[in-house]
Amino acid sequence: MHKRFLIGAVAGLIGALSVSSIASAAPTSQTLQTTISPAKQSNKTFGGASLHAVIGTTFDNFVTSQSPRQTTFTIDPNIKFVNGNVPVCPLSQIQGKFTAQAQAACPQSIVGGGSVQVNGGAIGGTVTIFGGGPTTMFVQADIGPGATSLTIIGRLAGRSLTFSNIPNTPGLVLSNFDVNFNKRKTGKKKGTKTFYVMARCKKKKWTNSESTNFYSGETLSASATQKCKQKKSKK
């Protein structure tokens, strides 16, 4: 689905780092970048792929800005997620844990990972994505060196991936989220291998978009288009 495409979704990754502020500044713009690899896919059948997504947000003042309240990604109809046989990682196994402990708790459920930057890179963090079932994924992040851990829940419904349990952390806002969904086999369906991310090149391009609502009242959106190459489907 989707790197800038997945990704304002975790703009609240800095949950416990909340700092009080007296006035609220505004988010000013967002950008989205999504890359499906390989870009050469069948024009009829879905094939395995990885999905790299990056979302960037600019603010006019980090110190007084507020976090996103909800981020929704709209996925191109020719891209889909197939959880398949990925073991379900219960939220209780990773919530409140740092990266090493969370990964050790659900090692077979890891479907991707990446990094985050807070306040323009002043603070960095590590991200791990866990499969939580057919329509659920968990984005677990450590922000700063042992500072805090936060798990954001993503819900899939048709072409939409929504992250809505994002806490408000004024003064500590996600400015860059970079994540990659692995090209991971998830089983077979009617004799065909399935992968966590699957794509087909039906229209010679993929377009993904996102819309983010902030606690301060603003709504920002961004989209990304990638060209793809068609290959003949096997008979």
C-alpha positions as CSV (number, residue, x, y, z in Angstrom):
1,M,0.0,0.0,0.0
2,H,1.8,2.2,0.6
3,K,5.9,4.6,2.1
4,R,5.0,8.0,2.1
5,F,1.9,6.1,1.5
6,L,1.8,4.4,4.8
7,I,3.1,6.5,6.7
8,G,1.6,10.0,8.2
9,A,-0.2,7.1,9.8
10,V,2.4,7.0,12.5
11,A,2.8,10.7,12.9
12,G,1.9,10.1,16.5
13,L,4.7,7.7,17.1
14,I,6.2,10.2,19.6
15,G,3.4,9.6,22.2
16,A,5.1,9.7,25.5
17,L,7.3,12.6,24.6
18,S,4.5,15.1,25.1
19,V,5.6,18.7,25.9
20,S,3.2,21.4,27.0
21,S,2.8,24.4,24.8
22,I,0.9,27.7,25.1
23,A,-0.1,28.2,21.5
24,S,-0.7,25.9,18.6
25,A,1.2,26.5,15.3
26,A,0.1,24.9,12.0
27,P,1.3,22.1,9.8
28,T,1.9,23.7,6.4
29,S,2.3,20.9,3.9
30,Q,2.7,17.1,3.3
31,T,4.5,15.1,0.7
32,L,4.1,11.4,-0.2
33,Q,6.4,9.0,-2.0
34,T,5.5,5.4,-2.8
35,T,7.6,2.8,-4.6
36,I,6.5,-0.6,-5.7
37,S,9.3,-3.0,-6.6
38,P,9.6,-4.7,-9.0
39,A,7.8,-2.2,-11.1
40,K,7.4,-4.7,-13.9
41,Q,4.2,-6.7,-13.2
42,S,1.5,-8.6,-15.1
43,N,-1.3,-6.5,-16.5
44,K,-3.8,-9.2,-15.4
45,T,-2.6,-11.1,-12.3
46,F,-1.3,-9.8,-9.1
47,G,2.4,-10.6,-8.2
48,G,4.6,-10.2,-5.2
49,A,6.2,-6.9,-4.4
50,S,7.7,-4.7,-1.8
51,L,6.2,-1.3,-1.0
52,H,8.4,1.6,0.1
53,A,6.4,4.6,1.4
54,V,7.6,7.9,2.8
55,I,5.5,10.8,4.1
56,G,6.9,14.1,5.1
57,T,5.2,17.0,7.0
58,T,6.4,20.5,7.4
59,F,5.3,22.8,10.3
60,D,5.7,26.6,10.7
61,N,6.8,26.0,14.3
62,F,7.7,22.6,15.8
63,V,7.6,23.8,19.4
64,T,3.9,24.8,19.3
65,S,2.6,22.3,16.7
66,Q,0.2,19.4,17.4
67,S,0.1,15.9,16.1
68,P,-2.1,14.2,13.5
69,R,-5.4,12.9,14.9
70,Q,-6.0,10.5,12.1
71,T,-4.4,9.5,8.8
72,T,-6.1,7.6,6.0
73,F,-4.3,6.2,3.0
74,T,-6.2,5.4,-0.2
75,I,-4.5,2.6,-2.0
76,D,-4.4,2.1,-5.8
77,P,-6.9,-0.5,-6.9
78,N,-4.1,-2.5,-8.5
79,I,-2.2,-2.9,-5.2
80,K,-3.4,-5.0,-2.3
81,F,-2.3,-6.6,1.0
82,V,-2.7,-10.3,1.5
83,N,-2.0,-11.3,5.1
84,G,-2.3,-15.0,4.3
85,N,-0.4,-17.2,6.7
86,V,1.4,-14.4,8.5
87,P,0.9,-15.3,12.2
88,V,-1.3,-12.9,14.1
89,C,0.7,-10.8,16.6
90,P,-1.6,-9.9,19.5
91,L,-1.4,-6.2,20.4
92,S,-0.7,-7.2,24.0
93,Q,2.5,-8.8,23.0
94,I,4.2,-5.7,21.6
95,Q,2.4,-2.7,23.2
96,G,4.6,-0.8,25.6
97,K,7.7,-2.7,24.5
98,F,10.8,-1.4,22.8
99,T,12.0,-2.7,19.4
100,A,14.1,-5.7,20.5
101,Q,11.5,-6.9,22.9
102,A,8.6,-6.4,20.5
103,Q,10.5,-8.2,17.6
104,A,11.4,-11.1,20.0
105,A,7.7,-11.4,21.0
106,C,6.4,-11.8,17.4
107,P,9.3,-12.5,15.1
108,Q,7.3,-14.4,12.5
109,S,4.7,-11.6,12.3
110,I,7.2,-8.9,11.1
111,V,6.1,-7.6,7.6
112,G,8.2,-4.4,7.4
113,G,10.2,-1.7,9.1
114,G,11.8,1.7,8.7
115,S,12.6,4.9,10.5
116,V,11.0,8.1,11.8
117,Q,12.3,11.7,12.3
118,V,10.7,14.0,14.9
119,N,10.9,17.9,14.6
120,G,12.9,17.9,11.4
121,G,15.4,15.2,12.5
122,A,16.1,16.5,16.0
123,I,15.0,13.1,17.3
124,G,15.1,9.8,15.4
125,G,13.4,6.5,15.8
126,T,13.1,2.9,14.6
127,V,9.9,1.4,13.2
128,T,8.7,-2.3,13.0
129,I,5.5,-3.3,11.3
130,F,3.7,-6.4,12.5
131,G,0.8,-8.3,10.9
132,G,-2.2,-8.3,13.3
133,G,-4.7,-10.2,11.1
134,P,-6.4,-10.0,7.7
135,T,-7.4,-6.4,8.2
136,T,-5.0,-5.2,10.9
137,M,-1.4,-4.1,11.2
138,F,0.6,-2.7,14.0
139,V,3.2,0.0,13.6
140,Q,5.6,-0.1,16.6
141,A,8.1,2.6,17.0
142,D,10.9,3.6,19.4
143,I,11.5,7.3,19.5
144,G,14.9,8.5,20.7
145,P,17.5,6.4,22.5
146,G,15.3,4.4,24.9
147,A,12.9,7.3,25.4
148,T,9.5,6.0,24.5
149,S,7.7,3.3,22.6
150,L,4.4,3.6,20.8
151,T,2.2,1.2,18.8
152,I,-0.2,2.6,16.2
153,I,-3.0,0.4,14.9
154,G,-3.8,0.4,11.2
155,R,-7.2,-0.9,9.9
156,L,-7.8,-2.0,6.3
157,A,-11.2,-1.6,4.8
158,G,-11.4,-2.0,1.0
159,R,-8.8,0.5,-0.5
160,S,-8.5,2.5,2.8
161,L,-5.8,2.0,5.5
162,T,-6.6,4.2,8.5
163,F,-4.6,5.0,11.6
164,S,-6.7,6.7,14.2
165,N,-5.3,5.8,17.7
166,I,-2.7,8.6,17.4
167,P,-2.0,10.5,20.6
168,N,-1.5,14.3,20.6
169,T,2.1,15.3,21.5
170,P,2.4,19.1,21.2
171,G,6.0,20.2,20.5
172,L,7.1,16.8,19.4
173,V,5.7,16.0,15.9
174,L,6.6,13.5,13.3
175,S,8.2,15.3,10.3
176,N,9.3,12.2,8.3
177,F,8.2,8.6,8.2
178,D,10.0,6.1,6.0
179,V,8.9,2.5,5.9
180,N,9.2,-0.5,3.7
181,F,6.7,-3.4,3.5
182,N,8.7,-6.5,2.7
183,K,8.2,-8.8,-0.3
184,R,7.1,-11.7,1.9
185,K,5.4,-14.9,0.8
186,T,2.1,-15.5,2.7
187,G,0.9,-18.8,1.2
188,K,-0.9,-20.0,-1.9
189,K,-4.3,-19.4,-3.2
190,K,-5.7,-21.5,-6.0
191,G,-2.2,-22.7,-6.8
192,T,-0.8,-19.2,-7.0
193,K,1.7,-17.8,-4.4
194,T,0.5,-14.9,-2.4
195,F,2.6,-12.1,-0.8
196,Y,1.9,-9.5,1.9
197,V,2.0,-6.8,-0.8
198,M,0.8,-7.7,-4.3
199,A,0.4,-5.5,-7.4
200,R,-0.5,-5.7,-11.1
201,C,0.3,-3.1,-13.9
202,K,-3.2,-2.7,-15.4
203,K,-3.0,1.0,-16.2
204,K,0.8,1.4,-16.5
205,K,0.9,3.4,-13.3
206,W,0.0,3.3,-9.6
207,T,-1.4,6.2,-7.7
208,N,-1.7,6.3,-3.9
209,S,-2.8,9.2,-1.7
210,E,-3.3,10.1,2.0
211,S,-5.3,12.6,4.0
212,T,-4.3,13.7,7.6
213,N,-6.5,15.5,10.1
214,F,-4.6,17.3,12.9
215,Y,-5.5,18.0,16.5
216,S,-5.1,21.6,15.7
217,G,-7.9,21.4,13.1
218,E,-6.0,21.4,9.8
219,T,-6.4,18.7,7.1
220,L,-3.5,18.1,4.7
221,S,-3.2,15.6,1.9
222,A,-0.7,14.3,-0.7
223,S,-0.5,11.8,-3.5
224,A,2.2,9.9,-5.4
225,T,2.2,8.3,-8.8
226,Q,4.7,5.7,-10.0
227,K,4.9,4.3,-13.6
228,C,4.9,0.5,-14.0
229,K,5.8,-1.8,-16.9
230,Q,3.6,-4.6,-18.1
231,K,4.7,-8.1,-18.6
232,K,2.8,-11.0,-20.2
233,S,0.9,-13.2,-17.8
234,K,1.7,-16.9,-17.8
235,K,-0.9,-19.0,-19.4
